């Protein structure tokens, strides 16, 4: 790596966090139990893993610009998903192959060593469209033996090493070990604007060959970002974030979607993708990534949306976006359920009356149709098998989102933070996540309809 550039960038990040951090920390919309950037911009979760006794969460981090900027890998770690340590930036844009951004990727852990695979972004100067020409999306590998710093960084693949017929947009490696080999999936966009997933294979973690390509018979969007492929109880699932899928009623309501295909057969050979199901039907959810944790599969997503028409008011305080709470993924036939990890229940404090609720965890079993108004701002409404998110105030440009469950709404769990709400319907059959911005002093939940409720105030994550 370029030691001089690395040191300069490290000093700049340290300075901006020290100087701008107090302004960001004073914002009333700072979250209490969601991970967020100390300053600047956050987007995709990266490199999620458990290494020894530590959980590691990396994230796309633009420390110098709350509206975006050149991406680094920010870093948190925890032993219990509740007490977190903010560590120095792990990956900087300090190499020729990533000089315009360390883009998304994943972690492979072996014998206590973290192998961090990522996309290095390069934009050439000139009159390019940066889709078919002028852009390098390079696959690189950084190795960390202590989980805190990088001991080596190397370029593995350039656009010339990917299959023919693709645009420059090939990115977001997810790597795992299976059957004595290593596999990598990469999101791709073809020259005729079809999304697909490239499968690569390696015997040594460094030399990769193209093994297969996964896609649908009919075009389904022009780019499949942030792929993740894993098995649950004998069935494989391909998770990705397709761009360019047209809205169909209550489906694909956001500019971009995130969800999964059941994958039947062998991802390395003959296969068939089942129907695509969204993982979240709210306003703010994208680029989820999962990892194995001692027999369970955990997932975290970005509580944001690229290229959205709205902008969060926190930009004025020098920061933007957060991650979702960690959720456990379980299988129900060919369907995935997503529900908060049990560890979060340790943040529950005293029971509170609805009129005093502000940052809370609500479990509610409705009896028939009903409505909740949260902090005079966010409206959650349901009837039969349909649930709706809308706003009385504090929407910051958001409007309405709808979703349906299989039968009827029988159980709701709502995790409401200072500026977000995650609504889990029927224990994870559907999830609707959104940022919202009520008046800072606003509190209370107004109930319409019958049902049984349990309501707790929520404590904060401990972040050092």
PAMARTI-394612 format. One record per residue (C-alpha): x, y, z. Coordinates in steps of 0.001 Angstrom, whole numbers, plus 500000, padded with zeros to 6 digits. Example, Ala and Ser with C-alpha at 12.3 -4.5 7.8 and 13.67 -1.06 7.14 Angstrom:
2
512300495500507800
513670498940507140
//
This chain:
464
500000500000500000
501029503634499672
502242504269503234
502420508056502828
498901508324501369
497593505903503998
499032508011506823
497677511227505317
494182509793504959
494273508368508479
495222511765509897
492469513481507899
489822511027509111
490988511378512703
490854515151512451
487393515354510897
485980512904513456
487521514940516279
486421518318514951
483008517473513476
482047514663515847
480637516910518600
478246518623516163
476981515274514892
476684513873518427
474501516810519490
471872516107516821
468576515035518484
468101512522515670
471199510527516620
470185506926517175
470357505062520483
470431501394519457
471491501490515802
475038501716514509
475709504941512603
478749506891511402
480586509135513858
480498511813511150
479801511889507423
478070509249505345
477285505554505914
475891503023503462
476351499279502767
477372496940505601
480576495124504619
482696492258505908
480161491056508482
481675488183510420
482478486581513713
486214486186514305
487030484469517580
485049486197520326
484408489319518269
481638490326515891
482955492685513216
480811495164511301
482443497172508546
480496499721506545
480837502042503586
482053505276505127
482431508742503617
483919510664506557
484428513931504673
480955514388503147
477551513693504726
476101513490501200
478494510769500019
482118511280499100
484945508800498523
484284505565500391
486384503911503087
485575500929505324
484507502110508779
484724499543511570
482894498497514743
483371495336516785
481481493749519675
481458490630521806
477703490632522373
476028492867519713
475270495396522487
478589496853523624
480506498150520623
483987499476520113
484604501973517339
487901501083515696
489974503089513217
489071502915509532
490132499507508208
490411500162504466
491394503439502834
491333504385499122
495144504354499062
496006501957496224
496008502465492437
493181499949492132
490870501630494704
491877505291494566
488295506476493982
486685504371496663
486911501139498615
483555499706497603
481574496869499144
482735493363499959
482826490569502508
484972488728505042
486232485159505047
487594484012508432
490052481132508714
492238480260511705
491672483666513244
492712485523510078
490291487862508292
490403487908504495
488567491028503367
487449490916499729
486291494213498277
485748496192495074
488263498893494281
486718501754492314
488680503727489697
487218506455487478
489395507514484579
489511511174483619
487785511869480308
484471511909478489
483140508506479596
479699507208480530
481359505178483341
479056502287482504
480571500816479350
483893502653479560
486047504731481865
485572502793485076
487486500039486813
485774497750489267
488643495683490640
488409492763493039
491022493042495803
491978491239498996
493149492773502274
494377490462505037
494161491209508769
495706488944511378
494692491045514371
491213492153513275
492210495784513694
494746496620510982
495676495407507516
498940493548506999
498670493072503214
496530494317500340
496588492924496804
494764493166493504
493149489906492354
490908490654489365
490320493547486976
487524494048484464
489635492192481886
489335489044484038
485535488971484052
483475487216481348
482800488906478016
479617490870477397
479676492870480630
479763496574481371
482353498014483755
479912497388486613
481050494180488309
481326494503492073
480606493504495695
482372490140496202
480896487723498745
483281484847499505
482843481585501443
484354478096501714
482407475001500674
483314471399499786
487038472072499983
486929475048497608
486370478787497869
483521480502496056
482864484124495214
479731485768493850
479916489172492156
477062491420491031
477136492354487342
475473494384484596
475611493129481017
476054495254477913
472367494702477103
471404495921480611
470535492667482318
471396491946485916
473230488751486789
475515487136489359
478946485753488477
480181482672490349
483960482288490696
485927479390492188
489373479165493787
491548476591495529
493792479125497273
491688482273497916
493704484293495373
493555482688491915
489972482703490674
488226481267487634
484699481888486394
482543478852487154
478934479885486403
476509482776485884
473193483072487712
470268485010486260
466595484746485370
465208483669481965
463497487036481581
465210490330482308
464825491403485926
466525494755486302
469761495991484758
472179495432487686
472231492970490581
474233494507493447
475486493125496757
475017489372496188
474906486874499033
474471483111498566
473879480696501448
472054477520502379
469437477049505102
468187473572506017
469061472099502630
467865474911500353
470030477647498866
469030481300498697
470488484015496480
470132487470498029
470800490555495912
469712494146495318
468411494470491749
468387497899490158
465945498830487404
462917496720488372
459617498449487580
456986498810490277
454188496227490234
451391497368492533
452676497035496101
455868495332494935
459141497118494160
457855500457495435
461339501906496002
463710503043493304
465741499888494065
464772496682495862
466544494082497989
465405490507498301
466066486867497525
465508484001495105
465241480404496314
467895478563494299
467060475007493286
469842472748492037
473552473601492164
474826477179491907
477965475766490264
476065473990487489
472429473319486678
470105475518488713
466760477299488683
465850480495490533
462439480677492169
460395483854492460
461957486988493917
460727488159497328
461610491488498904
463287491374502310
461838494738503326
458892496759502028
459595500043503805
461369503163502579
464883502544503855
466495499158503356
469233498169500935
472387496069500428
471810493472503195
474585491047504057
474457487894506169
476971485723507996
477103482484509942
477213482758513736
477496479455515602
474607477755513840
472438480780513150
472470483185510204
472475486887511017
471722489749508641
472267493505508741
471194495977506072
471699499627505285
468761501699506521
468924503981503512
468199503991499793
470563505008496974
469354507679494568
466235508340496659
464358511567495985
464402512551499650
467292513695501863
467598513206505594
467754516402507706
470733515010509628
472954516186506759
472751519635508336
474462518180511412
477208516551509368
476110512899509270
473654510621507455
472242507081507629
472516504068509931
472436500273509824
469442498112510695
469386496101513891
470953492635513528
468322490070512603
468245486295512562
467232484684509274
465124481525509388
463449479441506734
459736478759506288
459528476573503183
460943478669500344
460364481845502354
462849483666504579
461784485246507870
463803488150509338
463466488948513041
465578490856515591
468238488867517446
467261487967521036
470233489955522368
468321493185521707
465796492269524402
468526493014526965
468151496686526013
464557496673527225
464145498856530280
461015499585532295
457529499151530906
456167502511529773
452705503884529186
451850504532525531
451650508296526073
455276508354527267
456844506182524550
459698507709522581
462500505185521951
460832501822522450
460235498160521688
456549497345521160
454982493906520824
451336494078519836
448787491376519013
445917493162517261
442374491913517162
441099493034513776
441924496239511942
443720499075513670
446182501928513565
449147503287515520
450386506862515365
453946507083516677
455174510388518120
452567512344516133
454512511418512991
454600507844511695
451325506007510997
451189502203510962
447806500931509785
446482497452509004
443339495695507887
443073492029506994
446379491004505459
447499494499504393
449718496877506353
450595500472505473
453242502998506517
452458506693506076
453123509981507871
451389512821509651
454681514750509877
458436514214509918
458509512299506648
461478514176505077
459983513515501641
458681509989502185
455064509181501315
453471505729501740
454453502067501568
452162499024501610
452745495311502074
450695492134502419
451116489043504558
449825485596503733
446729485547505961
446136488496508293
448142490712510602
448359488777513896
451510490177515511
453502493395515256
456859494220516721
458062497778516290
461562498918517190
461464502709517238
464665504688517681
465213508457517722
464848508672513923
463874505230512644
461266502512512947
461459498868511953
458083497136511766
458168493322511893
454852491778510843
453893488260511930
457342487618513412
459293488506510322
457024487414507493
457140491033506311
459311493916507471
458917497634506786
461843499870507759
461968503620507571
463725506679508862
461418509349510253
461929512730511887
459284513690514449
459664516838516493
462443515996518996
460159516606521966
457293514503520530
456436511254522288
453571508809522640
451724506126520699
448056506620519853
446223503278519439
443094502722517369
441539499261517535
441726496374519998
444649494205520971
447189493228523621
450403495259523908
453696495083525766
455789498251525587
459306498841526854
461575501859526796
464827500971525045
468307501631526334
471269502576524176
474105500575522712
477349501125524569
479892502495522095
483463503172523100
//
